[in-house]
């Protein structure tokens, strides 16, 4: 049976944090041996010392992870500048890892590297892939499309979030084995009889009439409905409105449902009226402005967690959960951010081991029926695991 142990330390000193993590993990593991690990750490930490200590405790442990903008676990509903270690144990499910390097220089090669390495470690059929890649300087949607195109297996969902650097936007860190890297794509591939369910929600709701992106290039939207993109915002929000992360643009599917959100960092070209977003916006996409208050944002957390719970296979019991939330959500929630952790406990119970983090962009399919991954902003992803 799949089992997961979560250890969480708020000690800002790396030696103290390492002692906390190892003591808690060993006590909860008992005589079980971990198959793989996910490590989530504050940006200002001696990551190499942390990884070396974990590798000394479990030599050669399969591990991925990265730096975050806040951490969640069953031990603490929310913490900043903390460290979370999740250890996965299973005799039936293979958990293998791969790393793609120089992601910004050659994305295709990096995706091949990560997948080839992870696949080489198992002969079982892949079931699920988790990733925590670099965020700064990369288009998240392009990365997701590139990776899933190489993965090629439509029934193997990709979930995760990009790593963070505490709003410095100079480059985050990723972890692989005992190595600290950057500009990289670490993945965990779960193969074999894994039971899982997931859901994604945000809490943002559309306002005004949808429009069509009539001119765009990458993350830059020049025109909506044949007019400068800024006019689309001001048509509904007023003559002096400026796009911001609190007013993301929704990408709509054919039925008018929100497929993903695109957050604008506030970059508007004064001459052309174009708006830059945090990921690719396809020309021809149907879009709508969205708004939310804190209660609505928290409703998104509850919706995602509840849907993942309801979708878990009826004949199975979840043994652990992972959560990927947005640094923008954390900022907008302010002092209420701890309520996301409280909602998780309310829906899933106090005893289910879980962990997660706040990153710069979230990765998941937007429905259980369509398992093609999308890149999201301002969203909350819940993933439940079992056998």
C-alpha positions as CSV (number, residue, x, y, z in Angstrom):
1,X,0.0,0.0,0.0
2,X,1.2,3.5,-0.8
3,X,2.0,5.5,2.4
4,X,3.3,9.0,2.8
5,X,5.1,10.6,5.7
6,X,5.2,14.4,6.0
7,X,7.7,16.4,8.1
8,X,7.5,20.2,8.4
9,X,10.0,22.5,10.1
10,X,9.7,26.3,10.7
11,X,13.3,26.5,11.9
12,X,15.1,29.1,9.7
13,X,18.5,27.6,10.6
14,X,19.3,24.8,8.2
15,X,20.8,22.5,10.9
16,X,17.8,22.9,13.1
17,X,15.4,22.4,10.2
18,X,17.3,19.2,9.1
19,X,17.2,17.8,12.7
20,X,13.4,18.5,12.8
21,X,12.7,16.9,9.4
22,X,14.8,13.8,10.0
23,X,13.5,13.2,13.6
24,X,9.9,13.6,12.5
25,X,10.3,11.5,9.4
26,X,12.1,8.6,11.1
27,X,9.6,8.5,13.9
28,X,6.7,8.4,11.5
29,X,8.3,6.0,9.0
30,X,9.0,3.3,11.6
31,X,10.6,0.4,9.8
32,X,9.4,1.5,6.3
33,X,11.9,2.6,3.7
34,X,11.0,5.6,1.5
35,X,10.9,5.1,-2.2
36,X,11.0,8.8,-3.2
37,X,10.7,12.3,-1.7
38,X,9.4,15.7,-2.4
39,X,11.3,18.6,-0.7
40,X,9.9,22.1,-0.5
41,X,12.0,24.8,1.0
42,X,12.2,28.6,1.5
43,X,14.3,30.5,-0.9
44,X,16.8,31.8,1.7
45,X,18.1,28.5,2.9
46,X,21.3,26.5,2.6
47,X,19.7,24.1,0.2
48,X,22.9,22.1,-0.5
49,X,23.4,21.4,3.2
50,X,19.7,20.4,3.5
51,X,19.9,17.9,0.6
52,X,23.2,16.5,1.7
53,X,21.7,15.8,5.1
54,X,18.7,14.0,3.6
55,X,20.9,12.0,1.3
56,X,23.1,11.0,4.2
57,X,20.0,9.7,6.0
58,X,18.7,7.8,3.0
59,X,21.6,7.4,0.5
60,X,20.6,7.6,-3.1
61,X,17.0,8.6,-2.3
62,X,14.9,9.5,-5.4
63,X,14.1,13.2,-4.7
64,X,12.8,16.2,-6.4
65,X,11.7,19.6,-5.1
66,X,12.3,23.3,-5.2
67,X,12.0,26.7,-3.6
68,X,8.6,28.2,-2.8
69,X,6.6,31.2,-1.8
70,X,5.1,29.4,1.2
71,X,4.4,25.9,2.3
72,X,1.4,23.8,3.4
73,X,1.3,20.5,5.4
74,X,-0.8,18.5,7.7
75,X,1.5,19.7,10.5
76,X,1.1,23.4,9.7
77,X,-1.8,24.8,7.6
78,X,0.6,27.5,6.2
79,X,4.1,28.7,6.9
80,X,6.6,31.0,5.3
81,X,10.4,30.4,5.3
82,X,9.8,26.8,6.3
83,X,10.7,23.4,4.9
84,X,8.5,20.4,4.0
85,X,9.7,16.9,3.3
86,X,7.3,14.3,1.9
87,X,8.4,10.7,1.8
88,X,6.6,8.2,-0.4
89,X,6.6,4.5,0.4
90,X,5.3,1.8,-1.9
91,X,6.1,-1.8,-2.9
92,X,3.7,-1.8,-5.9
93,X,4.1,1.6,-7.4
94,X,7.4,2.6,-8.9
95,X,8.4,6.2,-8.3
96,X,11.2,7.3,-10.6
97,X,12.7,10.7,-11.3
98,X,14.2,12.5,-14.2
99,X,15.9,15.9,-14.7
100,X,16.0,18.1,-17.7
101,X,18.7,20.8,-17.7
102,X,19.1,24.1,-19.4
103,X,15.3,24.4,-19.8
104,X,15.4,28.0,-21.1
105,X,18.1,27.3,-23.7
106,X,16.6,24.1,-25.2
107,X,13.2,23.2,-23.8
108,X,12.6,20.2,-26.1
109,X,15.9,18.5,-25.2
110,X,15.3,19.2,-21.5
111,X,11.9,17.5,-21.6
112,X,13.3,14.5,-23.4
113,X,16.1,14.3,-20.8
114,X,13.7,14.3,-17.9
115,X,11.3,11.7,-19.4
116,X,14.0,9.4,-20.7
117,X,15.7,9.3,-17.3
118,X,12.4,8.7,-15.4
119,X,11.2,6.0,-17.8
120,X,14.5,4.2,-17.7
121,X,13.9,3.4,-14.0
122,X,10.8,1.3,-14.4
123,X,9.2,-1.3,-16.7
124,X,5.7,-0.6,-15.4
125,X,3.0,1.5,-17.1
126,X,3.2,5.2,-16.2
127,X,0.1,6.5,-14.3
128,X,0.9,10.1,-13.2
129,X,3.7,12.7,-13.5
130,X,4.5,15.4,-11.0
131,X,6.8,18.3,-11.8
132,X,8.2,21.4,-10.1
133,X,10.1,23.3,-12.8
134,X,11.8,26.6,-13.1
135,X,9.5,29.6,-13.6
136,X,11.5,32.7,-14.2
137,X,12.1,33.5,-17.9
138,X,9.9,30.6,-19.2
139,X,6.5,30.5,-20.7
140,X,4.6,27.9,-18.6
141,X,2.0,27.0,-21.2
142,X,4.7,26.4,-23.9
143,X,6.6,24.2,-21.4
144,X,3.4,22.2,-20.6
145,X,2.6,21.7,-24.3
146,X,6.2,20.7,-25.1
147,X,6.4,18.2,-22.2
148,X,3.0,16.6,-22.8
149,X,3.7,16.3,-26.5
150,X,6.8,14.3,-25.8
151,X,5.1,12.3,-23.0
152,X,2.5,11.4,-25.7
153,X,0.3,9.3,-23.4
154,X,-3.1,11.0,-23.1
155,X,-4.1,9.1,-20.0
156,X,-1.0,10.1,-17.9
157,X,-1.8,13.5,-16.4
158,X,0.8,16.1,-15.6
159,X,0.4,18.1,-12.4
160,X,2.6,20.4,-10.3
161,X,3.6,24.0,-10.0
162,X,6.6,26.1,-10.9
163,X,9.1,27.0,-8.2
164,X,9.4,30.5,-6.7
165,X,12.0,33.0,-5.5
166,X,10.0,35.2,-3.1
167,X,9.0,37.7,-5.8
168,X,12.6,38.5,-6.8
169,X,12.1,37.1,-10.3
170,X,15.8,36.4,-10.8
171,X,15.6,32.6,-10.8
172,X,14.3,29.9,-8.5
173,X,16.0,26.7,-7.4
174,X,15.1,23.1,-8.1
175,X,16.3,19.9,-6.3
176,X,17.2,16.6,-7.8
177,X,18.7,13.8,-5.7
178,X,21.4,15.6,-3.6
179,X,21.9,18.3,-6.2
180,X,20.7,22.0,-6.2
181,X,20.0,23.2,-9.8
182,X,18.3,26.0,-11.6
183,X,16.7,26.5,-15.0
184,X,15.7,22.8,-14.8
185,X,12.8,20.4,-15.1
186,X,12.6,17.8,-12.3
187,X,9.9,15.2,-12.5
188,X,8.5,12.3,-10.5
189,X,6.9,9.5,-12.6
190,X,4.5,7.2,-10.8
191,X,4.1,3.9,-12.6
192,X,2.0,0.9,-11.7
193,X,-1.3,0.5,-9.8
194,X,-1.7,4.1,-8.6
195,X,-5.1,5.4,-7.6
196,X,-5.5,9.2,-7.9
197,X,-7.9,12.0,-8.4
198,X,-7.4,15.7,-8.9
199,X,-9.2,19.0,-9.4
200,X,-8.4,22.6,-10.1
201,X,-10.4,25.7,-9.2
202,X,-9.8,29.4,-8.6
203,X,-12.8,31.2,-7.3
204,X,-12.6,33.9,-9.9
205,X,-15.8,34.6,-11.9
206,X,-16.3,36.2,-15.3
207,X,-17.7,39.7,-15.7
208,X,-19.0,41.3,-18.9
209,X,-19.2,39.7,-22.3
210,X,-16.4,37.4,-23.6
211,X,-14.2,38.6,-26.5
212,X,-11.9,37.0,-29.1
213,X,-8.2,37.5,-29.1
214,X,-7.7,38.8,-32.6
215,X,-3.9,39.4,-32.3
216,X,-1.4,37.9,-29.9
217,X,2.2,36.8,-29.8
218,X,3.3,34.5,-27.0
219,X,2.2,36.1,-23.7
220,X,1.5,39.5,-25.3
221,X,-2.1,40.2,-26.3
222,X,-2.3,43.1,-28.8
223,X,-6.0,43.1,-29.7
224,X,-9.3,41.7,-28.5
225,X,-12.2,42.0,-30.8
226,X,-10.1,44.0,-33.2
227,X,-9.3,46.7,-30.6
228,X,-6.3,47.3,-28.4
229,X,-6.3,44.8,-25.5
230,X,-6.4,47.5,-22.8
231,X,-9.7,48.7,-24.2
232,X,-11.2,45.3,-23.5
233,X,-10.4,45.8,-19.8
234,X,-11.6,49.4,-19.7
235,X,-14.8,48.6,-21.5
236,X,-15.9,46.8,-18.3
237,X,-13.8,48.3,-15.6
238,X,-13.6,52.0,-16.4
239,X,-11.5,54.4,-18.5
240,X,-8.6,54.3,-16.1
241,X,-8.5,50.6,-15.3
242,X,-5.2,48.8,-15.4
243,X,-4.8,45.0,-15.5
244,X,-3.3,43.3,-12.4
245,X,-2.9,39.9,-10.9
246,X,-6.2,40.4,-9.1
247,X,-8.1,40.8,-12.4
248,X,-6.9,37.8,-14.5
249,X,-8.0,37.0,-18.0
250,X,-10.0,33.7,-18.3
251,X,-9.4,31.4,-21.3
252,X,-12.8,29.9,-22.0
253,X,-13.6,26.5,-23.6
254,X,-16.3,25.9,-26.3
255,X,-18.9,25.8,-23.6
256,X,-17.9,29.0,-21.9
257,X,-16.3,27.4,-18.9
258,X,-13.0,28.7,-17.5
259,X,-10.2,26.5,-18.9
260,X,-7.3,28.5,-17.3
261,X,-6.5,31.9,-16.0
262,X,-3.8,34.3,-17.2
263,X,-2.6,36.8,-14.7
264,X,-1.2,40.1,-16.1
265,X,1.7,41.5,-14.1
266,X,0.6,45.1,-15.0
267,X,2.7,45.6,-18.2
268,X,0.8,47.7,-20.7
269,X,2.3,49.2,-23.8
270,X,1.3,52.9,-23.8
271,X,1.5,53.1,-27.6
272,X,-0.2,49.9,-28.8
273,X,-2.4,49.2,-25.8
274,X,-1.1,45.6,-25.6
275,X,-1.1,43.7,-22.3
276,X,1.6,41.2,-21.3
277,X,0.4,38.1,-19.3
278,X,2.4,35.4,-17.4
279,X,2.0,32.8,-20.1
280,X,1.0,32.2,-23.7
281,X,-2.4,33.4,-24.8
282,X,-3.4,31.8,-28.1
283,X,-4.7,34.0,-31.0
284,X,-8.3,33.1,-31.5
285,X,-8.9,32.3,-27.9
286,X,-12.2,33.2,-26.3
287,X,-11.5,35.3,-23.2
288,X,-13.3,37.1,-20.4
289,X,-12.2,39.4,-17.5
290,X,-12.6,37.8,-14.1
291,X,-12.8,39.2,-10.5
292,X,-12.8,37.7,-7.0
293,X,-12.8,38.7,-3.4
294,X,-11.2,36.8,-0.5
295,X,-14.2,34.6,0.2
296,X,-14.4,33.6,-3.5
297,X,-10.7,32.8,-3.6
298,X,-11.2,30.5,-0.5
299,X,-14.2,29.0,-2.2
300,X,-11.9,27.9,-5.0
301,X,-9.8,26.0,-2.5
302,X,-12.8,24.3,-1.1
303,X,-14.2,23.4,-4.6
304,X,-10.9,22.0,-5.8
305,X,-10.4,19.9,-2.6
306,X,-14.0,18.6,-2.5
307,X,-14.0,17.7,-6.2
308,X,-10.8,15.8,-5.8
309,X,-12.2,14.0,-2.8
310,X,-15.5,13.1,-4.6
311,X,-13.6,11.9,-7.7
312,X,-11.4,9.4,-5.9
313,X,-12.1,5.8,-6.9
314,X,-15.0,4.5,-4.8
315,X,-13.3,1.2,-3.9
316,X,-10.1,3.0,-2.7
317,X,-9.1,5.2,0.1
318,X,-6.7,8.2,-0.4
319,X,-3.4,7.8,1.5
320,X,-2.0,11.3,0.9
321,X,-2.6,14.6,-0.8
322,X,-0.6,17.2,-2.6
323,X,-1.6,20.8,-3.1
324,X,-0.3,23.4,-5.5
325,X,-1.5,27.0,-5.0
326,X,-0.5,30.3,-6.4
327,X,1.8,32.9,-4.9
328,X,-0.7,35.5,-6.2
329,X,-3.5,33.8,-4.2
330,X,-1.3,33.9,-1.1
331,X,-0.7,37.7,-1.6
332,X,-4.3,38.5,-2.2
333,X,-5.5,36.4,0.8
334,X,-3.2,38.1,3.1
335,X,-3.7,37.0,6.7
336,X,-6.5,34.7,5.6
337,X,-4.1,32.5,3.6
338,X,-4.1,30.0,6.6
339,X,-7.7,29.3,5.8
340,X,-6.7,27.3,2.8
341,X,-5.0,24.8,5.1
342,X,-8.0,24.8,7.4
343,X,-10.3,24.0,4.4
344,X,-8.1,21.1,3.4
345,X,-8.4,19.6,6.9
346,X,-12.2,20.3,7.0
347,X,-12.7,18.4,3.7
348,X,-10.2,15.6,4.0
349,X,-9.9,15.2,7.8
350,X,-7.1,15.9,10.3
351,X,-5.1,12.7,9.7
352,X,-4.5,12.5,6.0
353,X,-0.8,13.2,5.3
354,X,-0.4,16.1,2.9
355,X,1.9,18.8,1.7
356,X,2.1,21.5,-0.9
357,X,3.4,24.9,-1.8
358,X,2.7,28.3,-3.3
359,X,4.4,28.8,-6.7
360,X,4.4,31.1,-9.7
361,X,2.1,29.0,-11.8
362,X,0.1,25.8,-11.5
363,X,0.0,22.8,-13.8
364,X,-3.0,20.4,-14.2
365,X,-5.7,19.3,-16.6
366,X,-8.8,21.5,-16.0
367,X,-11.3,18.6,-16.0
368,X,-11.1,14.9,-15.1
369,X,-12.5,14.0,-18.5
370,X,-9.8,15.9,-20.5
371,X,-6.4,15.0,-19.1
372,X,-4.4,17.4,-21.3
373,X,-2.5,19.6,-18.8
374,X,-2.8,23.4,-18.9
375,X,-0.8,26.1,-17.2
376,X,-2.8,28.1,-14.7
377,X,-2.5,31.3,-12.7
378,X,-4.3,32.2,-9.5
379,X,-5.5,28.6,-9.1
380,X,-5.6,25.9,-6.5
381,X,-4.8,22.3,-7.4
382,X,-5.7,19.3,-5.2
383,X,-4.2,15.8,-5.9
384,X,-5.1,12.7,-3.9
385,X,-3.0,9.6,-4.1
386,X,-3.5,5.9,-3.1
387,X,-3.3,2.4,-4.4
